[in-house]
Amino acid sequence: MNKNVIYIVLVICAIVHSTGCSAKKDTQPTIKLVVVSAYNCDSCSAIDDTIEYLQRIDRALEIKKVDIHNPEGAMYVSQYHLWRIPVYLFVDGNGRELYRLEGEQSRSEIEKGLSIAKQRITNRNKPE
């Protein structure tokens, strides 16, 4: 019985190895949008609508909203030297800043920021 189990496991491993079934590298670089705001910020009131809009136009965009009054939000303020809120911070998969928008922004300005971030990450990942 044990020999049969070992045999089955070896066959499965051989099939997986021969067909090249492995985790594929993501060919599309990751862009994350971190929206830094505060619960008592008057100009932050439209952020939720903006986030919903951005998720509709770019489903691949990872969006995270943080409040400066929480430890995670305070970490972003410190790490990225943020002075105004709201901040729309576009970062790559490693957390490196690609672009930022500070203060109240229109949807078109945020879309423009996303476009700039995409261009920067594409240029950064081009082979030399």
C-alpha positions as CSV (number, residue, x, y, z in Angstrom):
1,M,0.0,0.0,0.0
2,N,2.8,2.5,0.9
3,K,4.5,1.7,-2.3
4,N,1.4,2.6,-4.3
5,V,1.1,6.0,-2.5
6,I,4.8,6.7,-3.2
7,Y,4.4,5.7,-6.8
8,I,1.3,8.0,-7.2
9,V,3.1,10.9,-5.7
10,L,6.1,10.4,-7.9
11,V,3.9,10.2,-11.0
12,I,2.1,13.4,-10.1
13,C,5.4,15.2,-9.5
14,A,6.8,14.0,-12.9
15,I,3.6,15.2,-14.7
16,V,3.8,18.6,-13.0
17,H,7.5,18.9,-13.7
18,S,7.2,17.8,-17.4
19,T,4.3,20.1,-18.2
20,G,6.0,23.1,-16.7
21,C,3.2,23.7,-14.3
22,S,4.7,26.3,-12.0
23,A,3.8,29.7,-10.7
24,K,4.1,32.0,-13.7
25,K,5.7,35.3,-13.2
26,D,3.3,38.1,-13.5
27,T,4.1,39.8,-16.8
28,Q,2.2,42.9,-15.8
29,P,4.0,45.0,-13.1
30,T,1.9,45.7,-10.1
31,I,0.7,49.2,-9.3
32,K,-0.9,49.9,-5.9
33,L,-2.8,53.0,-5.0
34,V,-2.6,53.9,-1.3
35,V,-5.1,56.6,-0.4
36,V,-4.0,58.3,2.8
37,S,-6.8,60.3,4.5
38,A,-8.3,61.1,7.9
39,Y,-11.8,60.5,9.3
40,N,-12.1,64.2,10.1
41,C,-10.9,65.6,6.8
42,D,-13.5,67.6,4.9
43,S,-11.7,67.3,1.5
44,C,-11.5,63.5,1.9
45,S,-15.3,63.1,1.7
46,A,-15.3,62.1,-2.0
47,I,-12.6,59.4,-1.7
48,D,-14.9,56.4,-1.4
49,D,-16.7,57.4,-4.6
50,T,-13.3,57.9,-6.3
51,I,-12.1,54.5,-5.2
52,E,-15.2,52.8,-6.6
53,Y,-14.7,54.7,-9.8
54,L,-11.1,53.7,-10.1
55,Q,-11.9,50.0,-9.4
56,R,-14.4,50.1,-12.3
57,I,-12.0,51.6,-14.8
58,D,-8.9,49.5,-13.8
59,R,-9.7,46.2,-12.1
60,A,-6.0,45.3,-11.9
61,L,-5.3,48.3,-9.7
62,E,-4.8,47.4,-6.0
63,I,-6.3,50.1,-3.9
64,K,-5.8,50.5,-0.1
65,K,-7.3,53.3,2.0
66,V,-5.6,54.2,5.3
67,D,-6.3,56.7,8.0
68,I,-3.5,58.8,9.4
69,H,-4.9,58.3,12.9
70,N,-4.2,54.5,12.7
71,P,-0.8,52.9,13.0
72,E,-0.7,51.8,9.4
73,G,-1.7,55.3,8.2
74,A,0.9,56.9,10.4
75,M,3.5,54.5,9.0
76,Y,2.7,55.8,5.4
77,V,3.0,59.4,6.6
78,S,6.4,58.7,8.1
79,Q,7.8,56.5,5.3
80,Y,6.7,58.7,2.4
81,H,7.0,62.1,4.2
82,L,3.4,63.1,3.6
83,W,2.4,66.6,4.6
84,R,-1.1,67.0,3.2
85,I,-4.2,64.9,3.0
86,P,-5.7,63.3,1.1
87,V,-2.8,61.8,-0.7
88,Y,-3.1,59.4,-3.6
89,L,0.2,57.5,-3.5
90,F,0.9,55.2,-6.5
91,V,3.6,52.6,-5.6
92,D,5.0,49.5,-7.3
93,G,4.9,46.0,-5.8
94,N,8.0,46.7,-3.7
95,G,6.5,49.9,-2.2
96,R,8.6,52.3,-4.3
97,E,6.8,55.5,-5.0
98,L,5.9,56.0,-8.7
99,Y,3.8,59.1,-8.4
100,R,1.7,61.1,-5.8
101,L,-1.1,63.5,-5.8
102,E,-1.7,65.6,-2.7
103,G,-4.9,67.4,-1.7
104,E,-8.3,67.2,-3.2
105,Q,-8.2,65.9,-6.8
106,S,-10.7,65.5,-9.6
107,R,-11.2,62.1,-11.2
108,S,-9.4,63.2,-14.3
109,E,-6.3,64.3,-12.3
110,I,-6.3,60.9,-10.5
111,E,-6.6,59.1,-13.9
112,K,-3.7,61.2,-15.2
113,G,-1.7,60.2,-12.1
114,L,-2.5,56.5,-12.7
115,S,-1.4,56.9,-16.3
116,I,1.9,58.5,-15.2
117,A,2.5,55.8,-12.7
118,K,1.9,53.1,-15.4
119,Q,4.3,54.8,-17.7
120,R,7.0,55.1,-15.0
121,I,6.7,51.4,-14.0
122,T,6.8,50.4,-17.6
123,N,9.9,52.4,-18.3
124,R,11.5,51.1,-15.1
125,N,11.0,47.5,-16.2
126,K,12.2,47.9,-19.8
127,P,15.3,45.7,-20.5
128,E,18.4,47.8,-21.2
